[in-house]
Amino acid sequence: MVAQCGDGCAITGRNHEGLPSRALVPVSPGRGIPGVSDALAARLNDAAREANRPAPIVLPTGTVSLFNVLLPLKSPRQRLKAMAFALSGQLCEHAELTLGPSFEDGHYLVACCDDDALARAIPDVDLPGAALPDVLGIPRPETDGHAWNLWCEASVVYVRATDATGFVCRADDFTTFWNAGGQPELFSLTGPLDSGPDVTDLSSNPPPADPNDLQMDLRRGAFKHRKRAPRRFVRFSAIALIICAIGQLTLLAVDARALAAIADRRAAILAAALAERVPDASIEQPFFQIAARISEQIAPQRQDRFMKLLAQVSRALDAQDAQLTFRELRYGAQEDVLTLLVQGREFSSLQATEVALSDAGMEVTSGTATATESGAEILLQVRDAS
């Protein structure tokens, strides 16, 4: 059901941006557009309040075109592209459409509104609420057949059809529209008509506005409501973020200094103890070398063969420049054997290790060298040859 009458697409003047109007002619030439119905606007406000939505911005129905369009597509983006093709020939070129609520079998309510009408209805874009025509304050007829719901006031008739479209006309033109529309069944929410076809009177208990129609929002582009935080809130939030960042950085710096102080203090204590016990040793040396130095200073009655053998191995390997890693160290007291699993970057360093131990007067039994992800490793069994 097309909401407008007249000759269809035409230039109706200039909108607020100085561009030609892009909407259809809403009423016949020479006839004024009825203003917003206060009663229908109140019904829409009641529906928005019950749905916990902001109060809508209501436009005159005469400035809005409503269409029922079949859009059997899953993606919203695809539906937005397809609705312009579906209404090709019914709208002016470059007319901007708004996709509204969906109905059964993939049908959607689509609206077209002129920019100039939006500029008059929305003087302040900071004002919240959806923009929609006042005719949506009338619900669709609750019947499967072809029918219209009517709202009559001040010689004006607002019509809502079964397919969810709607329009407004003068009361003396209504019979002409009714005949052109196929003489649908009529239901009046405001009582019988003064003249014209018979209607079913629903004024004793008129159905409320459909909350589903509140999904329609004609606001777009420069008229779209964008939530803005108060400047004071933004300023306080920025200051709070800066203070939190400074506080976090301060805590990190204090923690770093505290940890560094603890590490320096413990290193100083260890260095002092090591200097008192082994003057020629340093805490930067590997642990096994420090242990060997300490074992040499233990009294002979407290030494055992393990510490003596470990000291010999340490002295033999101390002169090597190769980077070695001891993966495993075991000592068999009964056999007096020190077992070492040595890892190096290459086989030559492992061979040099075996030679160094042999040259130091120790008996060395080597296993098979194997390659690893970090280089190579070999298992050595060392005995004191003396």
N, C-alpha and C positions, 0 to 999 in steps of 0.2 A: 504494500500500500504506500504510494508516494505521498509525502506530507505536504507538498506544495501544489499550488495551482498557478496558472499563468502560462506564458510561452516557453517555459523551461529556462535554459541557460541564457543569461543576459548580464550586461554590465549594469550594476546597481549603484554606481558611484565609486568613491575612493575609500579605502580603509585607513586605519590609523597610521600605516606606514607609507601612504601615498600610492599604493598599488591598487589596481582594479579589484573590485569584489569578486570572490571566486565561488560564492555560493549560488544556488538556484534562487530564482525570484520567489520569495516566501509567500507572497499574496498577490492577488490580481492588481494590476496597475491602478493607482488612484485610491486604493483602500488602505487604511492604516493598519499597522501591525498591533494586535492586542497586547497590552502589557502583561507582566507576570501576574498570575492569579495568586493572591495572598492565601487563599484557602488551600490551593494545591501546594504552595510553598510550605505552608504549615504542616501538611501531611508528610512531605519529604523530610522536614526537620524532625518530626516525630519518629519516622523510620530510622533516620540517622542516629538519633539519640538512643533508640532501643538497640541498634547495632553497634553502639559505642564508637561512632564515627563523628568527625567534625561536621558542623552544620554545613549543608551544601550551598553552593552559589547557584541560584536559580535563574535561568534565562527564559525569555518568552519563547514559546513553542514556535511562533511564526518565524523565528530567526534560525531554526534548526531543521535539517532534513533527516528523517529517520528511515532506515531501510532494513529489511530482513534479508540476510545474505547467507547462502549455503557455502560454508567453508570447511569441507571435510578433510582438514589437514591437522597433523599432530603438533607441528612446531608453531609457536606464536609468531615467529618471524615470517614463516611461510604464509600464515593467514593474513598478516599485515600487507604483504606484497600482493596476495591474490585478491583482496577485497577491492582494490582499485580496478583490476581487470573485470571483476564481476559487475561493477557498476559503470563500466565504460559506456558512454553515450548518454548517461543519465545525469552527469555532473559536468561542471565547467572544467576546462583544462587546468591542471595543477591544483584542483580542489583537494584540501587536506581532510582525511577521514579519521574517525576515532572508532576503534573497535570496542564494543560494549559487551554485555553479558551474553552467555551462550544459552541456547535452548535445545530442544530435542532434535535428534537426527543431524547434528552438526550445523545447525543454523545459529547465526549470531546477529545481534542488533548492532548496526553500524550507523554512525551519525556524521553529519557534515555541518559545520557552522562557520559563518563568516568572521574574519578577524575583527572587523569593526564591532560586531555584536559582542565578542569576547572583551574587547577593550572597554566598552561601556559597562559591562557586567562586572569586570575585574579591574577596578582602578588601582588596586594595590596587590602586587603579586605575592607579598608576604602574608596575605590573608589565606588561611588554610581552607580546606573543603573542596570537594569535587564540584565541577561545573556541569549542570545538566538541565534539560528543558523541564518546564513545570508540568508538562503532560505526563511525565513519569510518575507524578503523584497519583495517577489512576492506574490500578493494576490491569493486567490483561483479563479478558472475560474467561470465566472458569467453564468453558465449554469446548468441545472438539470441533464444533461447526463454525461457520463463518459468522462472526458476531463483533459488535462494537460495545465498549463501555463508554458512557457519556458523562460529562460534567458540565452543567449549564450554569452560567452566571452572567449578568449584565449584557444580555443579547449576544453572548458568545458561547459557542459550544466547543468543548475540548473532547477529542475522540481518541480512544485507545483501542486498537484492533487486536484480533486474536493472534496475529503474527508478531505482536509486540510493537509495531510501528504506531505512529499517532500523528495527529495534526489538530489545528484549531481553525475555526471558520465562524463567520457571522451566523447568527441563528436563522436569518432569512435565506441564507445560502445552503443550509444544512440538507434540505431535501434534495437539492441538486447533487450534492456530494454522495448522499445515500443511494440515489439511483445509479450514479456513475460507479459506485462501489459494489454493485450487484445486490442491493437491498439486503444487507446482512441483518441478523437478529440484533435488536437493540436492548441494552440494559442501562438504566439511568441511575446514577448514584445521588442525584439531587432532586428526583421527583419527575413527574410527567412533563413533557414538552408543552409549551403554550400552543404550538401548531406543528403539524408535520405528522410523520408516521407514528404508529403506536410503539410504546416502549414498556419494558418490564421494570417496575419501580423497585429499586434497592435502597431507597433513601432511609428506610427505617433501620437498616443495619448495613451501611456501605462497607465493603471490604477495604482494609487498609492498603497503603502503598506497599509494593513488593520490595523487600530488602535487596533482592537480587539486582534490581534496577540501579541501586547505588553504585554498582561497579562501573557504570558509565561515567566517564570524566572527559569533558571536552577541552580541558586545559592542555596546552601544548606549547612548545617553543618558549617564547618570551612570556607567556601567560602561566607557565607551569610553576607550581608552588615548590620552592626549595627550602627545606628546613635550615634555618640558620641559628646557630647558638648565639646567645646574647654576647655583646662585646665584652662585658665585664666577666662573664664566665670564661670566654676564650682567653682573656688577659690573665685571670687568676690561674687557669689551667697551665698556661705557658710558664708562668712564674713557678708554679708547683713542680713542673717537670724539670725546670732548671735547678731548683733547690735539691730535688731528689738526685739528679745527676751529679751535682757537686758533692752531696753527702756520700753517695756511693763511691765516687772517686777518692774522697778523703779516707773512707774506711779501708779501701783497697791499699792506699798508700801507707796508712798506719799499720795494717797487717803485714805488708811487705817489709817495712822497717823492723817490726817486732820479730819476724821470722829470721831476717838477716842478722839481727843482734843475737838471737839465741844460737844460730849456727856459728857465728864468730866466737861467742863465749865458749861453746863446747869445743870448738877447734883449738882455742887457746889452752883450755884445760888439758886436752889430749896431747898437744904439742909439748906442754910443760912436763907432763908425766913421762913422755917418751924421751925428752932431752935429758931428764934426770936418770933414766934407766939405760938408754942407748944413745949417747951423744951424737954418734955419726949417722943416725937414722932420721928419717923425715916422714911426716904423716902423708906426704904425697906419694910415697913408695907403695908398691903392691903389698897386700897383707901378708902373703907368704914370706916375703923378704923380711918384713918386720918381725914376724914370728921366728924366723931363723936367727936373726940377730939376738933376740931375747933368749933363745934356747942356748946360745953359746955362752951366755953369762950365768946360766943356772949352775949351781954347785955340782961337782962331779957325782956326789952321792945321790943327787936328785935327778940326774940325767938318765934317760933310758935310750935304747937303741933306735927307737922311732925318731926322737928329736935329733939324734946325731945324724941319722940318714937324711932327714929332712933338711938339716943344715948343709950337708954335702950337696944335695940336689940344688938347693937355693944358690950356693956359691957357683956351682957349675953353670947354671942358667942365667946368672946375673949379668954376665958379660955379653950375652946374645942381644942383638938388635931386633930380632924377629918378634913380631907380635904374636904371642902365644896365649891361649886360653885353656885353663885346666877345667875340663868338664867333670872330672871325677877323681877322687884321691882316696885310696884304701890302703890300710897297713895290716899285714898278717904277722902277728907277733911270733907265732910258732915257726913260721918259715923265714921271718925277718925279711919280708918282701914288701916294698912300697909300689903299689900299682897306680899308675897315672894314665888318665885318658886325656891326651893333649890334642888341642885343635889349633891349626894354623891356616893362613891364607893359601898356602901352596905346599906341595910335597917336599920341596927343597928345605923349607924351614923345619919340617919334622925330622928330616934326615940329619940336619945340622944339630938338632936337639939330641938325637941319639948319639951322635959322634961326641958332642960336648960332655955328655954323661960318662961315656966310655973313657974319654981322655982324662976325666977327673978321678979315674981309678975305681969306677963302679962297674958292676956286672949288669949289663942291660939285655933284656929279652924283649924283642918287639913283635907285635902282632902285624896283621896285614893293614896297611894304610887304606882308608876308604875316603871317597869324595863325598862332601856334604854341600848343602846350599851355601854355607858360609866359607867353604874352602876344602880342607881335608883334615882328617883326624886319625890318630894311631894310639893303640894301647901299649904302654911300656911297663915292664916289670923290672924294678931296680933293686939290686942287692949290694951290700957293702962287700967289696972284694978283699978287703984286708983281713 
